[in-house]
Each structure stands twice: as structure tokens, then as C-alpha cells.
Amino acid sequence: MPAMDYIAGNLIFIGLMGAGKTTIGKCLAQRLGWQFYDSDQEVVKRTGVPISTIFELEGEASFREREHAVISDLSKLKHCVIATGGGAILRPENRQLLQQSGTVIYLSTSVDCILKRTAQDKSRPLLQVENPRERLEKLFQERDPLYRDIADHIIETHSQAIPMVVNQLIQQLNLYEPSDTDR
């Protein structure tokens, strides 16, 4: 897709769990002919165990260390689509790496939509609580300002089909005209 040639770095998806980062990221990568990476799946590949196991045995802090190492490595790549875990933006150094390595896209959606999308998913350790809605609302309040702070683009995903979201994103990116210093 020639209109995307000006993008020197990666396309990086951020947002809460269930916002569509992996699904939309894979679709966009396929359209662009770029490699796709999911930072959570990279942690799983490196450790050989599910994220829920890392949380259970080592705690969230240990997972965040592993996540940071993956983000650090992925940020060195070029022309990739990267889906990050929902909490990747909690560390200032991760936010800086993401911003420096490409175009950051915040996929925003409602708590109701996330609850519907994740209702049967037992692999999300942060939702294995008595009141998932309360937990998601708290995560949204904590993380939404961080997502918005580093996002180059914000896309609402709760009411659109995946191909429509991908088309909207491509249209937004095509509005950008690279300056002489970007070429």
C-alpha cells in the first residue's frame, strides 16, 4: 500500500483488554503486508507458560518486567504492527519506547463492550475477580489518561466491524503528509 510508505516506524496498538488490539492489528498487518506481534504472546513464547500462570506464581510485577523486555525488543523493529497488553503503558519507560518506535493508536471501547467480549475468557488474570465490571471501570479510569497522552490516533471500536475500523484507521493515517524531515 504505497500511501503507508512514509511511516518509518511501527504501528502500535494500545488500549484495555478486549478493545480489539490483536484482532484489528492482525487484520491491518495483513492489509499492509507487515509482520504482526502481540507483546503478550511474545511473553508467553519466551516463558513457555500462560500469562495467568506468571501472575499466579510470580505476581504482576514479574509479568511487567517480562513485558518491558518484550516491548524493548519489539520497539527496535521497523514496519511491524504491534499489539500491546492493556497495562503496557503503566511504565513510563514503556510509554517512551512506544512513542519513539512508531505511530501509537489507542483503541478505545466501552466497559460494557469489553465485558461482552471477555465474558468467557478465563485467560485474563485481572478479570478473575468477584466484580469484573468494577475492576474494568477502575482500570479504565487509571489507564485512559495514559493511553490518550501517548496516542497519535484514537479509534472507537465498540460499535464497528473490524474491516470498518481498519479502513477508518488507514484513512486517518493517509491524512498525514510527511514533512521534509520525515522523508
C-alpha positions as CSV (number, residue, x, y, z in Angstrom):
1,M,0.0,0.0,0.0
2,P,2.0,3.0,-1.2
3,A,0.3,5.6,0.9
4,M,1.8,3.8,4.0
5,D,5.4,4.0,2.8
6,Y,6.1,7.2,4.7
7,I,5.7,5.5,8.0
8,A,9.2,4.9,9.2
9,G,8.4,3.0,12.4
10,N,5.8,0.6,13.6
11,L,2.1,0.9,14.1
12,I,1.4,0.2,17.8
13,F,-2.0,-0.6,19.3
14,I,-2.7,0.3,22.9
15,G,-5.9,0.1,24.9
16,L,-7.7,-2.0,27.5
17,M,-8.1,-5.8,27.2
18,G,-10.8,-6.7,24.8
19,A,-10.6,-3.4,22.8
20,G,-9.6,-5.3,19.7
21,K,-5.8,-4.7,19.6
22,T,-4.8,-8.2,18.5
23,T,-7.7,-8.8,16.1
24,I,-7.5,-5.4,14.4
25,G,-3.7,-5.4,14.5
26,K,-3.6,-8.8,12.6
27,C,-6.0,-7.5,10.0
28,L,-4.1,-4.3,9.5
29,A,-0.8,-6.1,9.3
30,Q,-2.2,-8.5,6.6
31,R,-3.5,-5.5,4.6
32,L,-0.1,-3.8,4.8
33,G,1.9,-6.9,4.3
34,W,3.7,-6.2,7.5
35,Q,4.7,-8.6,10.4
36,F,2.4,-8.7,13.4
37,Y,3.5,-9.1,17.0
38,D,1.4,-9.3,20.2
39,S,3.5,-8.4,23.2
40,D,1.5,-10.7,25.5
41,Q,2.0,-13.6,23.1
42,E,5.7,-12.8,23.0
43,V,5.9,-13.1,26.8
44,V,4.2,-16.4,26.5
45,K,6.6,-17.6,23.9
46,R,9.6,-16.6,25.9
47,T,8.4,-18.1,29.2
48,G,6.6,-21.1,27.9
49,V,3.6,-20.5,30.2
50,P,0.4,-18.6,30.1
51,I,0.3,-15.1,31.5
52,S,-2.2,-16.2,34.1
53,T,0.5,-18.6,35.4
54,I,3.1,-15.8,35.6
55,F,0.6,-13.7,37.6
56,E,-0.3,-16.7,39.9
57,L,3.3,-17.8,40.6
58,E,5.3,-14.6,40.3
59,G,2.8,-11.8,40.6
60,E,2.0,-8.8,38.4
61,A,5.4,-7.1,39.0
62,S,7.3,-10.0,37.5
63,F,5.0,-10.1,34.5
64,R,5.5,-6.3,34.0
65,E,9.3,-6.9,34.0
66,R,8.9,-9.5,31.3
67,E,6.5,-7.3,29.3
68,H,9.0,-4.4,29.4
69,A,11.8,-6.6,28.0
70,V,9.5,-7.7,25.1
71,I,8.4,-4.1,24.4
72,S,12.1,-3.0,24.4
73,D,12.9,-5.7,21.8
74,L,9.8,-5.0,19.7
75,S,10.5,-1.3,19.7
76,K,13.7,-1.9,17.8
77,L,11.9,-3.4,14.8
78,K,10.6,-1.4,11.8
79,H,7.5,-1.7,9.7
80,C,5.6,-4.0,12.1
81,V,2.2,-3.9,13.7
82,I,2.4,-4.4,17.4
83,A,-0.5,-5.1,19.8
84,T,0.5,-4.3,23.4
85,G,-1.0,-5.7,26.6
86,G,-3.5,-3.3,28.3
87,G,-1.1,-2.4,31.1
88,A,2.0,-1.9,29.0
89,I,1.5,1.9,29.3
90,L,1.8,1.8,33.1
91,R,5.6,2.1,33.0
92,P,6.9,5.5,31.8
93,E,9.8,3.8,30.0
94,N,7.3,1.7,28.0
95,R,5.3,4.7,27.0
96,Q,8.5,6.4,25.9
97,L,9.6,3.3,23.9
98,L,6.3,3.0,22.2
99,Q,6.2,6.7,21.2
100,Q,9.7,6.6,19.9
101,S,9.2,3.5,17.8
102,G,6.2,4.4,15.8
103,T,2.6,5.6,15.5
104,V,0.6,4.8,18.6
105,I,-3.1,4.0,18.1
106,Y,-5.4,3.9,21.1
107,L,-8.3,1.5,20.5
108,S,-11.0,2.8,22.9
109,T,-14.2,1.0,23.8
110,S,-16.8,0.9,26.5
111,V,-16.7,-1.2,29.6
112,D,-19.9,-2.9,28.5
113,C,-18.4,-3.9,25.2
114,I,-15.2,-5.3,27.0
115,L,-17.4,-7.3,29.4
116,K,-19.3,-8.9,26.4
117,R,-16.0,-9.7,24.6
118,T,-14.2,-11.1,27.6
119,A,-17.2,-12.9,29.4
120,Q,-16.0,-16.4,28.5
121,D,-12.2,-15.6,28.6
122,K,-10.6,-17.1,31.7
123,S,-7.1,-16.2,30.5
124,R,-7.3,-12.6,31.7
125,P,-5.9,-12.6,35.2
126,L,-7.0,-9.1,36.0
127,L,-10.7,-10.0,35.4
128,Q,-10.7,-13.1,37.6
129,V,-12.3,-11.2,40.4
130,E,-15.7,-11.1,42.0
131,N,-16.8,-7.9,40.2
132,P,-15.2,-7.7,36.7
133,R,-17.2,-4.5,35.8
134,E,-15.9,-2.7,38.9
135,R,-12.4,-3.8,38.0
136,L,-12.7,-2.7,34.4
137,E,-14.1,0.7,35.4
138,K,-11.1,1.2,37.7
139,L,-8.6,0.1,35.0
140,F,-10.3,2.5,32.6
141,Q,-10.1,5.4,35.0
142,E,-6.4,4.7,35.7
143,R,-5.3,4.0,32.1
144,D,-7.4,6.1,29.8
145,P,-5.5,9.3,30.5
146,L,-2.2,7.4,29.8
147,Y,-3.5,6.0,26.6
148,R,-4.7,9.3,25.4
149,D,-1.5,11.0,26.4
150,I,0.7,8.9,24.1
151,A,-1.8,8.2,21.3
152,D,-1.2,9.6,17.8
153,H,-4.7,8.4,16.8
154,I,-7.8,7.4,18.8
155,I,-10.2,4.9,17.3
156,E,-13.5,3.9,18.9
157,T,-14.0,0.1,18.4
158,H,-17.2,-0.7,20.3
159,S,-19.8,-0.4,17.5
160,Q,-17.8,-1.1,14.3
161,A,-17.0,-4.2,12.4
162,I,-13.2,-5.0,12.2
163,P,-12.9,-4.2,8.4
164,M,-14.5,-0.8,9.1
165,V,-12.1,0.0,11.9
166,V,-9.2,-1.0,9.7
167,N,-10.4,1.2,6.9
168,Q,-11.0,4.1,9.3
169,L,-7.5,3.8,10.6
170,I,-5.9,3.7,7.1
171,Q,-7.9,6.8,6.2
172,Q,-6.7,8.6,9.3
173,L,-3.1,7.6,8.6
174,N,-3.4,8.7,5.0
175,L,-4.3,12.2,6.1
176,Y,-0.8,12.7,7.4
177,E,1.5,14.4,5.0
178,P,5.2,13.7,5.8
179,S,7.4,16.8,6.3
180,D,10.8,17.1,4.5
181,T,12.5,16.0,7.8
182,D,10.4,12.8,7.8
183,R,11.4,11.6,4.3
